[in-house]
Amino acid sequence: MSKVTRRDLLKGTVATLAVGTIGATAPSSVLGANDRVNIGFIGVGGRGTAILKDFMGLSQDQKWNIKVVAVCDVDKWRLNRAVGIVGRGCRSFIDYRELLQMPDLDAVVIGTPDHWHAQMMIDAIKAGKDIYCEKPMTRTWKEAKEVVKVARNSDRIIQIGAQSASDSQWWLARELLASDAVGKILWTQSSLCRNSIAGEWNYPFRDGFDPKDVDWDRWLGPAPKRPFDMDRFFRWRKYWDYSGGIATDLFYHQLAHLAIALGPELPTRVVAGGGIWLQKDREVPDTFHVVIDYPSEHSVVLMSSMANDVGVQEIIRGHEATMYFEGNDIVIVPQLIARDKRREERHKAPPSAGHYENWLECMRSRKQPNLNPETAYKVMVAIGLSVEAYRENKAIRFDPKKEDVVA
């Protein structure tokens, strides 16, 4: 278990976030075009295992020349399952810092609960490893700020795992918007809604589960210390200690690809509303709405419910036209005031290359990936502030130049 405390994390200083056994930054490896990329996985629960299987599939393609060489998890059952998926020669660890010390390891995939992302990314950067970290970037915006500071002082290739950031339609939208396709951009809407009988994030408990298989103290790490709780372990997204609920699980996805299209910015004001209107077995809201204002004089409105799966269409509104997303097509419909100089347009985005593949390509080229730390940080500030706005029941103002909340 890392020695960092929850109080340290909330202070948001590089010094406290970077404590641990990793020490000074390790020499950075430079991959040649024909070098094999050795990858380790940290966190192989539900999502981590899904990503592991995806990478095992990619490892069968000689084009990528990758190999999964190690896995890590505090749950022995999950760890053994992951070793079985990888097969012969796979090393296993309970302490991720021991995995990071492997000299032949080039990169890590982090698939742990949100509250561990910041510390693990900083330790991996200091160990000289490239990183693919499942979204959100971190649990809080202050953690993201510290991660990006460390990343700026390194040459590591870091991709945050909101896969839609690599979908070609958002990059096409970016080109169209930059060419004045809708005039002055005013406001954008998006949503991601779900509904289920069990209630969102109420994943089933494992048959035959034995708490002795889990190193609970290591799992908690920087979170507040509590007795073992099966609901918190299997359904951690319902609790503030480990997650921001809808904001970090779902809105991060939506805002990440919108940041690609609109151009990433730090916000100036964030407000949030909603509540636990139906699913009373949680701390995070089951219905959540956010308004984010940006210095470019543009607003993003995000809406969601985990108790009704009917959302709103994704739309970018400009003064002269409106941009709609229909499958892989982008449709631009002129406003009445501009119909004398604009016509309705339909654009088809080319096939997407894939988010994992983008990271793997960038590890060799050393170019920045699609959802790199700078863009991911700007997204995380808005997402993190939305959680604070909801929990504190107030609008929060932010100074993009000082990169801090306005008192």
Residue, then its C-alpha position, 0 to 999 in steps of 0.5 A: m500500500s502506498k504511503v500517501t494519505r487521502r489528506d496528501l492527495l487533497k493538498g494537491t502537491v507534486a511532493t505528496l503525490a510522488v511519494g513511494t518507493i519508485g524514487a527519481t525518474a528512471p531512464s526513458s526507453v526509446l522504442g525502435a520501429n522493430d522493437r517488441v513492446n512489453i506491457g504490464f497490466i495494473g488492475v484486472g477487474g471487469r474493465g481491466t480484464a476486458i482491456l487485457k483481452d483486447f490487447m491479447g488480440l492485438s498481440q496476435d497481429q505482428k504489425w503491433n509487435i507487443k507482448v503482455v508480460a505482467v499483471c497486477d491486482v490486489d485480488k488473488w482470484r482476479l490475478n490468477r484469472a489474468v495470468g490464465i488469459v495471458g498464459r505462459g511466462c506472465r509474471s504476477f504482482i500484488d504491489y504495482r510498484e514491484l511491476l514498475q521495477m521490471p527493467d524490460l517493461d516498456a509500458v503499463v495499462i492502468g485499469t484500477p478504480d479511479h482513486w488510484h489513477a493519479q498515484m499510479m500514473i505519477d509512479a509509472i512516469k517516474a519509472g520511465k514507462d509509457i501509460y494507457c490509463e482507463k478514463p477518467m484521468t483521475r478522481t479529482w481535478k487537483e490530482a489531474k493537475e499534479v499528474v500533468k505537471v509531472a508528465r510535462n517534465s517527462d517524455r512519456i507517451i500517455q493516453i487516457g482511455a476515453q475511446s471515442a476521442s479517437d473516433s474520426q468523426w470528432w476530428l472531422a468535426r474539429e476541421l469543420l468547426a475550425s473552418d467556420a462551419v457553424g459561425k460563432i459556436l454558442w452551446t453544445q449538448s450531450s448525454l449518456c443515459r442508462n436504465s436497469i432493473a438492478g440499478e447502475w453499477n450494481y455488479p453481481f458479487r462473485d460466487g464463492f468470493d472469499p474476502k481473504d483473497v483481497d488485500w483490502d488495505r492496498w485496494l483502499g490506498p489513498a482513500p479513507k480507511r474503512p472495514f472491508d465492504m463487499d458493496r464498496f469493493f464490487r460496486w465502487r462507482k457508487y461511492w464518493d471515496y473512489s468515484g465521481g459517479i456519472a461525471t467520471d464514469l460517463f460524462y468524461h467520455q462525452l466531454a473528451h470527444l467534444a473537447i477534440a471537436l471544439g478544441p480543449e479549454l479549461p472552464t470558467r464556471v461549472v454548475a451542476g444539479g440532480g439527485i438520488w431520485l430513485q436508486k437510494d443504495r448509493e452516495v452518487p446521484d442517479t440523475f445528474h446535469v451539468v453546465i460548463d462555461y468556457p472562455s471562448e464564450h461557449s457552454v456545454v450542457l451534459m445530461s444523464s440519468m441512470a433510471n431512464d435510458v432516453g437521452v438527448q441528441e448530441i448537437i453543436r449549435g452555432h449562430e449561423a448553423t447547427m451541427y448534428f451527429e448521425g451515426n458516422d455522418i455529420v450534418i450541418v443545417p443552416q440557421l434561417i439568418a444564414r440560408d442566403k449564404r449557407r446550404e445544408e451539408r452532410h459529411k461522412a467521417p473516414p474509418s477510425a484507427g482505434h484508441y489502443e492502436n493510436w497509443l501503440e503507434c505513438m509509442r514508436s513515433r513519440k508523437q502525442p496521442n489523441l487523448n494526451p495529458e494536456t487535453a485529458y487534464k482540461v477535460m478532467v478539470a470540468i468533470g471534477l468541478s462538476v462533482e464539487a459543484y454538486r456536492e457543495n451545492k454552488a456554482i464554481r468559478f475557475d481561472p484558466k490562467k491561474e489554473d485554480v478555483v476563484a475564491 
